[in-house]
Amino acid sequence: MTELKTVHEAAREVPAIVKSDVVVVGGGSAGVGAAVSAARNGASVTLLERYPHLGGMASGGMVLVLDDMVNGQEITVTGIVMEMVERMKALGLAVYPPEEDRKTNWDVYRKWARWGAFDFHVPSQPEPIIFAVAFDPDGWKRVSNNLIQEAGINLRLHSWFSEPIVEDGAIKGVICETKMGRQAILGDVVIDATGDLDVASRAGAAHGTGAYIVTTVFRLGDVDTEKAEAFEWEHPDEFKAIDRAAKRIIGGSWARWWLKTPLPGIVWCNCPHMTGYDGMSVEHLTAAEFDGRGRIERLVAFVQKNLPGFENSYLLGTAEQIGVRQTRLLEGEYVVTKDDVVNRVHFPDTVCRGRDYYTPYRALLPRDVENLIVAGRHYSATPEAQRMSREIPPCMLQGEAVGVAAALALQGGVRLRDVDPAAIQRQMRKQGADPGDIPSANANVPIAAE
């Protein structure tokens, strides 16, 4: 084998295309939340996204249930994400249980379990039906586009982040790769919403790494869901045997490997879950794509022959983006731990919350780089804590919080780390979001030191 060596890359001039108050890198849910929030608070915003659409894992990744939004029956994640839910619902592209069905009994469980609207954190039979949202991926793209356009954001799709522009420990913008070559996008504040901490890590921010399962999500068409559900409930022993066999073929899934979607006859399959792949490795990601598709082909052939309701089903398509759950993690001014999440620790500088856990503003701030803040699954947490707090709705709420923080920093002429968290909390509430500043009854509020 030929020994490979490094190559010299000549220095070159990169054209500066635009200058904005805020540059958001990554147009997933957290990035859209950040961009819209910053723009609504008066900042000029440029949003960069490598794909031809917005939404990240909620659209291109086809993660089609919004959960981790409630503490019991209390809805904890509000704001822009709920605005998106209601807009999709108005289009007939989102479904969630009405308040009268959010309870614990077998009738509502049978009605809503295949929508994914149950609390799997509660060890009961049946599990409680809660507020969770099944939605259509193109509906998420459509509503995201509408929010971005209405906010007057300079959206640049097909723009792949390459490297940060850092001077004297402060980020000044980013360079991205495009079909026209390398382009510089300048900004006073940069928000890293890449999911893999691409910007912050290359800017010199301290970080660690973690690994978790990856998933090639897919959808099946022409499924008779009424027939499939009737078989599940009326012939439980036969169903369980077929379901176990299907799970052995797919090689890893949650308890329900298929769920209903707002589109009749189309089901969502959040599987196969695959271990041993590095979400930052080109070789690993390529292998995972082939591995996942092979498992899907075998599963589809099996259910067509064996599972009532799936006789005429077909592979509608796999997700454009493989589901990567954990790679780089920021080591910020505070690192959220598993104990923080499990014990529901409340922080004075909480600016967003998830199911029953709280995220302090410090966990969104790099220690080492100025003018930079993060939002999304790469926030400052241990790998164990991140696995429990990385769902789409709380990540979008993080984006909304950092968008507010960026606008406040610019308006006040202060560093991001000097923005008063109480000011972020107040503004979040003004725009209909719950920043978690008021701890719930089951929160653990540490006693302040004398």
C-alpha positions as CSV (number, residue, x, y, z in Angstrom):
1,M,0.0,0.0,0.0
2,T,1.3,3.5,-0.9
3,E,2.3,5.5,2.2
4,L,0.2,8.6,2.4
5,K,1.7,11.9,3.5
6,T,0.4,15.3,4.3
7,V,0.0,17.8,1.5
8,H,0.7,21.5,1.7
9,E,-2.4,23.7,1.2
10,A,-1.5,27.1,-0.2
11,A,-2.7,30.3,1.6
12,R,-5.5,32.0,-0.3
13,E,-7.9,34.9,-0.1
14,V,-11.5,34.0,0.9
15,P,-14.3,36.4,-0.1
16,A,-16.4,37.8,2.8
17,I,-20.0,37.4,1.6
18,V,-22.0,38.8,4.4
19,K,-21.7,40.4,7.8
20,S,-24.4,39.9,10.4
21,D,-24.9,40.5,14.1
22,V,-25.4,36.8,14.6
23,V,-24.2,33.8,12.6
24,V,-25.9,30.5,13.3
25,V,-24.1,27.4,12.0
26,G,-26.5,24.5,11.6
27,G,-30.1,24.7,10.5
28,G,-31.4,21.8,12.6
29,S,-34.1,22.4,15.3
30,A,-31.7,24.1,17.7
31,G,-30.3,26.3,14.9
32,V,-33.7,27.4,13.7
33,G,-34.8,28.1,17.3
34,A,-31.6,30.2,17.8
35,A,-31.9,32.1,14.5
36,V,-35.6,32.9,14.9
37,S,-35.2,34.0,18.5
38,A,-32.2,36.2,17.8
39,A,-34.0,37.9,14.9
40,R,-37.2,38.4,16.8
41,N,-35.1,40.2,19.4
42,G,-33.7,42.7,16.9
43,A,-30.5,41.1,15.7
44,S,-29.6,40.6,12.0
45,V,-29.0,36.9,11.5
46,T,-27.3,34.7,8.9
47,L,-28.1,30.9,9.1
48,L,-25.9,28.4,7.5
49,E,-27.0,24.8,6.6
50,R,-25.2,22.1,4.7
51,Y,-28.4,20.4,3.5
52,P,-31.0,21.7,1.0
53,H,-33.5,21.9,3.9
54,L,-33.9,23.0,7.5
55,G,-34.9,20.8,10.4
56,G,-31.9,18.5,11.0
57,M,-32.9,15.3,12.7
58,A,-36.6,16.3,12.8
59,S,-36.8,16.4,9.0
60,G,-33.8,15.0,7.2
61,G,-33.3,12.5,10.0
62,M,-37.0,11.6,10.2
63,V,-37.2,11.6,14.0
64,L,-40.9,11.9,13.9
65,V,-42.1,12.1,17.5
66,L,-41.5,15.1,19.7
67,D,-41.1,13.9,23.3
68,D,-39.3,14.9,26.5
69,M,-41.8,17.8,26.7
70,V,-43.7,17.0,29.9
71,N,-43.1,16.5,33.6
72,G,-46.0,14.2,34.4
73,Q,-48.9,16.0,32.7
74,E,-47.2,19.4,32.9
75,I,-46.0,20.7,29.5
76,T,-42.4,21.9,30.2
77,V,-41.1,22.7,26.7
78,T,-42.9,25.7,25.2
79,G,-42.0,28.6,23.0
80,I,-41.0,28.3,19.3
81,V,-41.2,24.5,19.3
82,M,-44.9,24.7,20.3
83,E,-45.5,27.4,17.7
84,M,-44.2,24.9,15.1
85,V,-46.4,22.2,16.5
86,E,-49.5,24.3,16.2
87,R,-48.6,25.4,12.7
88,M,-48.1,21.8,11.6
89,K,-51.3,20.8,13.2
90,A,-53.2,23.5,11.3
91,L,-51.8,21.9,8.1
92,G,-52.9,18.4,9.2
93,L,-49.3,17.4,9.6
94,A,-49.1,17.0,13.4
95,V,-51.1,14.8,15.8
96,Y,-51.1,14.8,19.6
97,P,-53.5,13.5,22.3
98,P,-56.1,16.1,23.4
99,E,-56.0,17.0,27.1
100,E,-59.0,14.7,28.0
101,D,-57.0,11.6,26.7
102,R,-53.9,12.4,28.7
103,K,-54.4,9.9,31.5
104,T,-53.7,6.3,32.4
105,N,-56.1,3.6,31.3
106,W,-56.1,0.8,28.7
107,D,-58.7,2.5,26.4
108,V,-56.6,5.7,25.8
109,Y,-53.4,3.6,25.8
110,R,-54.7,1.4,22.9
111,K,-55.8,4.6,21.1
112,W,-52.5,6.5,21.4
113,A,-49.6,4.0,22.0
114,R,-48.9,3.6,18.3
115,W,-48.6,7.4,18.0
116,G,-45.7,7.3,20.5
117,A,-47.6,9.4,23.0
118,F,-46.9,7.4,26.1
119,D,-44.5,8.0,29.0
120,F,-42.0,5.2,28.9
121,H,-40.2,6.7,31.9
122,V,-43.1,5.5,34.1
123,P,-42.8,1.8,35.0
124,S,-46.6,1.0,34.9
125,Q,-48.9,-1.0,32.8
126,P,-50.4,0.7,30.9
127,E,-48.0,3.6,30.7
128,P,-49.6,7.1,31.0
129,I,-50.7,8.8,27.8
130,I,-49.0,12.3,27.7
131,F,-48.5,15.2,25.4
132,A,-46.2,14.1,22.6
133,V,-46.4,15.0,18.9
134,A,-46.3,12.8,15.8
135,F,-45.5,14.9,12.8
136,D,-44.6,14.8,9.1
137,P,-41.0,15.6,8.1
138,D,-41.9,17.7,5.2
139,G,-44.3,19.6,7.4
140,W,-41.4,20.4,9.7
141,K,-39.3,21.7,6.7
142,R,-42.2,23.8,5.5
143,V,-42.9,25.4,8.9
144,S,-39.2,26.0,9.5
145,N,-39.0,27.8,6.1
146,N,-41.9,30.0,7.0
147,L,-40.5,31.0,10.4
148,I,-37.1,31.9,8.8
149,Q,-38.7,33.9,6.0
150,E,-41.0,35.8,8.4
151,A,-38.1,36.7,10.7
152,G,-36.1,38.2,7.8
153,I,-33.2,35.8,8.3
154,N,-30.4,35.5,5.7
155,L,-30.6,31.8,5.0
156,R,-27.7,30.1,3.1
157,L,-28.4,26.5,2.4
158,H,-25.8,24.2,0.6
159,S,-23.1,25.8,2.8
160,W,-20.9,23.4,4.6
161,F,-19.0,24.7,7.6
162,S,-15.2,24.4,7.2
163,E,-13.4,26.4,9.9
164,P,-13.9,29.3,12.3
165,I,-12.3,32.7,12.0
166,V,-10.6,33.3,15.4
167,E,-8.6,36.4,16.4
168,D,-7.1,36.9,19.9
169,G,-9.3,34.2,21.4
170,A,-12.5,35.6,20.0
171,I,-14.5,34.2,17.1
172,K,-15.2,36.6,14.2
173,G,-17.1,34.4,11.8
174,V,-16.8,31.2,9.9
175,I,-15.6,29.9,6.5
176,C,-17.8,27.5,4.6
177,E,-17.4,25.4,1.5
178,T,-19.9,26.0,-1.4
179,K,-20.2,25.2,-5.0
180,M,-18.7,28.6,-5.6
181,G,-15.7,27.9,-3.5
182,R,-14.9,28.9,0.1
183,Q,-16.8,31.9,1.5
184,A,-16.4,33.8,4.7
185,I,-19.5,34.7,6.8
186,L,-18.7,37.4,9.5
187,G,-20.6,38.0,12.7
188,D,-20.3,39.6,16.1
189,V,-21.8,36.4,17.8
190,V,-21.5,32.9,16.4
191,I,-23.9,30.1,17.6
192,D,-22.7,26.6,17.1
193,A,-25.8,24.5,16.4
194,T,-24.0,21.8,14.4
195,G,-24.8,18.9,16.7
196,D,-21.2,17.7,16.6
197,L,-19.6,20.8,18.1
198,D,-17.9,21.4,14.7
199,V,-17.4,25.2,15.2
200,A,-16.5,25.3,18.9
201,S,-14.1,22.3,18.7
202,R,-12.2,23.8,15.8
203,A,-12.1,27.2,17.5
204,G,-10.2,25.7,20.4
205,A,-13.0,25.2,22.9
206,A,-12.4,22.4,25.5
207,H,-14.5,19.3,24.7
208,G,-14.7,15.6,25.2
209,T,-16.2,12.8,23.1
210,G,-18.8,10.2,23.6
211,A,-20.5,7.5,21.6
212,Y,-24.0,6.0,21.5
213,I,-26.2,4.2,19.0
214,V,-26.7,5.4,15.4
215,T,-29.9,4.7,13.4
216,T,-30.9,4.6,9.8
217,V,-34.6,5.7,10.1
218,F,-37.1,4.7,7.5
219,R,-40.8,4.8,6.6
220,L,-43.1,2.2,5.1
221,G,-46.1,3.0,2.9
222,D,-49.4,1.3,2.3
223,V,-49.7,-0.2,5.8
224,D,-53.1,-1.1,7.1
225,T,-52.6,0.3,10.5
226,E,-56.1,-0.6,11.7
227,K,-55.6,-4.2,10.8
228,A,-52.1,-4.2,12.4
229,E,-53.3,-2.7,15.6
230,A,-56.3,-5.1,15.8
231,F,-54.0,-8.1,15.4
232,E,-51.7,-6.7,18.1
233,W,-54.5,-6.4,20.7
234,E,-56.7,-9.3,19.7
235,H,-54.0,-11.9,19.1
236,P,-51.3,-10.9,21.6
237,D,-49.4,-14.1,21.7
238,E,-49.1,-14.4,17.9
239,F,-48.3,-10.7,17.7
240,K,-45.5,-11.0,20.3
241,A,-43.9,-13.9,18.5
242,I,-43.8,-12.1,15.2
243,D,-42.7,-8.8,16.8
244,R,-39.8,-10.6,18.5
245,A,-38.7,-12.1,15.3
246,A,-38.9,-8.7,13.5
247,K,-36.8,-7.1,16.2
248,R,-34.2,-9.9,15.9
249,I,-34.0,-9.1,12.2
250,I,-33.7,-5.3,12.6
251,G,-31.1,-5.9,15.3
252,G,-32.1,-3.1,17.7
253,S,-35.1,-0.9,18.3
254,W,-37.3,0.7,21.0
255,A,-40.3,-1.3,22.4
256,R,-42.4,-0.3,19.3
257,W,-40.4,-0.4,16.2
258,W,-43.2,1.2,14.1
259,L,-45.4,4.1,14.9
260,K,-48.2,5.9,13.0
261,T,-47.7,9.2,11.3
262,P,-50.2,12.0,10.3
263,L,-50.3,10.6,6.7
264,P,-52.7,7.6,6.4
265,G,-51.0,4.3,5.7
266,I,-47.5,5.6,6.3
267,V,-45.6,4.4,9.4
268,W,-42.4,5.6,10.9
269,C,-39.7,3.1,11.9
270,N,-37.1,4.5,14.3
271,C,-34.6,1.6,13.8
272,P,-32.3,-0.1,13.3
273,H,-30.2,0.9,16.3
274,M,-26.6,0.1,15.6
275,T,-23.6,0.2,18.0
276,G,-19.9,0.4,17.4
277,Y,-20.0,3.3,14.9
278,D,-18.2,6.6,15.3
279,G,-20.4,9.4,14.2
280,M,-17.4,11.5,13.1
281,S,-15.7,8.9,11.0
282,V,-16.4,8.9,7.2
283,E,-15.6,5.2,7.1
284,H,-17.9,4.3,10.0
285,L,-20.8,6.4,8.8
286,T,-20.5,4.8,5.3
287,A,-20.5,1.3,6.8
288,A,-23.4,2.2,9.0
289,E,-25.5,3.4,6.0
290,F,-24.9,0.0,4.3
291,D,-25.5,-1.9,7.5
292,G,-28.8,-0.2,8.2
293,R,-30.2,-0.5,4.7
294,G,-29.4,-4.3,4.7
295,R,-31.3,-4.8,7.9
296,I,-34.2,-2.7,6.6
297,E,-34.5,-4.8,3.4
298,R,-34.6,-8.1,5.5
299,L,-37.2,-6.6,7.8
300,V,-39.5,-5.4,5.1
301,A,-39.4,-8.9,3.4
302,F,-40.3,-10.5,6.7
303,V,-43.2,-8.3,7.7
304,Q,-44.7,-8.5,4.2
305,K,-45.0,-12.2,4.6
306,N,-45.8,-12.5,8.3
307,L,-47.3,-9.4,9.9
308,P,-51.0,-8.7,9.3
309,G,-51.5,-5.2,8.0
310,F,-48.1,-5.1,6.4
311,E,-48.9,-7.5,3.4
312,N,-48.8,-4.7,0.8
313,S,-46.3,-2.4,2.6
314,Y,-43.2,-1.1,0.8
315,L,-40.1,0.9,1.7
316,L,-41.2,4.5,1.2
317,G,-37.7,5.8,1.9
318,T,-34.8,6.1,4.3
319,A,-33.8,9.2,6.1
320,E,-31.5,11.6,4.3
321,Q,-29.4,11.9,7.5
322,I,-28.3,9.0,9.6
323,G,-29.3,9.4,13.2
324,V,-26.1,10.2,15.2
325,R,-26.9,10.8,18.9
326,Q,-23.5,11.6,20.5
327,T,-20.1,12.7,19.3
328,R,-18.2,15.7,20.6
329,L,-19.5,17.3,23.8
330,L,-18.6,20.8,25.1
331,E,-16.7,21.1,28.4
332,G,-18.1,24.5,29.2
333,E,-18.3,26.7,32.2
334,Y,-20.5,24.1,33.8
335,V,-20.7,20.4,32.9
336,V,-24.1,18.9,33.5
337,T,-23.8,15.4,35.1
338,K,-26.0,12.4,35.2
339,D,-26.8,13.1,38.9
340,D,-28.0,16.6,37.9
341,V,-30.4,15.1,35.4
342,V,-31.6,12.1,37.5
343,N,-32.0,14.2,40.7
344,R,-33.7,17.1,38.8
345,V,-31.1,19.6,40.1
346,H,-32.3,23.2,39.6
347,F,-29.8,26.0,38.9
348,P,-30.2,29.7,39.5
349,D,-29.1,30.4,35.9
350,T,-31.4,27.8,34.3
351,V,-32.5,29.2,30.9
352,C,-34.2,26.1,29.5
353,R,-35.7,22.8,30.6
354,G,-36.6,19.4,29.3
355,R,-38.8,16.7,30.8
356,D,-37.8,17.2,34.4
357,Y,-34.3,18.4,34.1
358,Y,-32.8,21.9,33.8
359,T,-30.0,23.4,31.8
360,P,-27.9,26.2,33.2
361,Y,-26.7,29.0,31.0
362,R,-23.1,28.2,31.9
363,A,-23.5,24.8,30.1
364,L,-24.0,26.6,26.8
365,L,-20.8,28.7,27.1
366,P,-17.3,27.6,26.1
367,R,-14.6,28.5,28.6
368,D,-12.0,29.3,26.1
369,V,-13.5,31.3,23.2
370,E,-15.4,34.7,23.3
371,N,-18.4,35.6,21.1
372,L,-19.3,31.9,20.8
373,I,-22.2,30.0,22.3
374,V,-23.7,26.6,21.6
375,A,-27.2,25.0,21.4
376,G,-28.1,21.4,20.8
377,R,-27.1,17.9,21.7
378,H,-23.4,18.9,22.0
379,Y,-24.0,21.1,25.0
380,S,-21.8,20.8,28.1
381,A,-22.7,17.6,29.7
382,T,-21.2,14.2,30.5
383,P,-21.9,11.4,28.0
384,E,-24.3,9.8,30.5
385,A,-26.2,13.0,31.1
386,Q,-26.4,13.9,27.4
387,R,-28.0,10.5,26.6
388,M,-30.9,11.5,28.9
389,S,-31.3,15.1,27.8
390,R,-30.7,15.3,24.0
391,E,-34.2,15.2,22.6
392,I,-35.3,17.6,19.9
393,P,-37.7,19.8,21.9
394,P,-35.3,20.7,24.7
395,C,-32.5,21.3,22.1
396,M,-34.8,23.7,20.2
397,L,-35.5,25.4,23.5
398,Q,-31.8,25.8,24.1
399,G,-31.6,27.5,20.7
400,E,-34.3,29.9,21.7
401,A,-32.4,30.7,24.9
402,V,-29.1,31.4,23.2
403,G,-30.8,33.5,20.5
404,V,-32.1,35.7,23.3
405,A,-28.7,35.7,25.0
406,A,-27.0,36.8,21.7
407,A,-29.4,39.7,21.3
408,L,-29.0,40.8,24.9
409,A,-25.2,40.7,24.6
410,L,-25.2,42.8,21.5
411,Q,-27.7,45.3,22.9
412,G,-25.8,45.7,26.1
413,G,-22.3,45.7,24.6
414,V,-21.2,42.9,26.9
415,R,-19.6,39.5,26.5
416,L,-21.9,36.5,26.2
417,R,-20.7,35.1,29.5
418,D,-21.6,38.4,31.2
419,V,-25.3,38.4,30.1
420,D,-27.5,38.2,33.1
421,P,-29.4,34.9,33.1
422,A,-32.3,36.5,34.8
423,A,-32.7,38.8,31.8
424,I,-32.7,35.8,29.5
425,Q,-35.4,34.1,31.7
426,R,-37.6,37.2,31.6
427,Q,-37.4,37.5,27.8
428,M,-38.0,33.8,27.3
429,R,-41.2,34.1,29.3
430,K,-42.3,37.2,27.3
431,Q,-42.0,35.1,24.1
432,G,-44.0,32.2,25.6
433,A,-41.2,29.9,26.5
434,D,-40.6,28.3,29.9
435,P,-36.9,28.9,30.8
436,G,-37.2,26.7,33.9
437,D,-36.6,29.6,36.3
438,I,-39.5,28.4,38.5
439,P,-38.6,24.9,39.7
440,S,-41.3,22.3,39.6
441,A,-42.5,20.6,42.8
442,N,-40.2,17.6,42.3
443,A,-37.1,19.7,41.5
444,N,-34.0,19.5,43.7
445,V,-33.1,23.1,44.7
446,P,-29.7,23.2,46.4
447,I,-29.5,25.3,49.5
448,A,-27.4,28.4,48.8
449,A,-24.1,28.6,50.7
450,E,-24.1,31.2,53.5
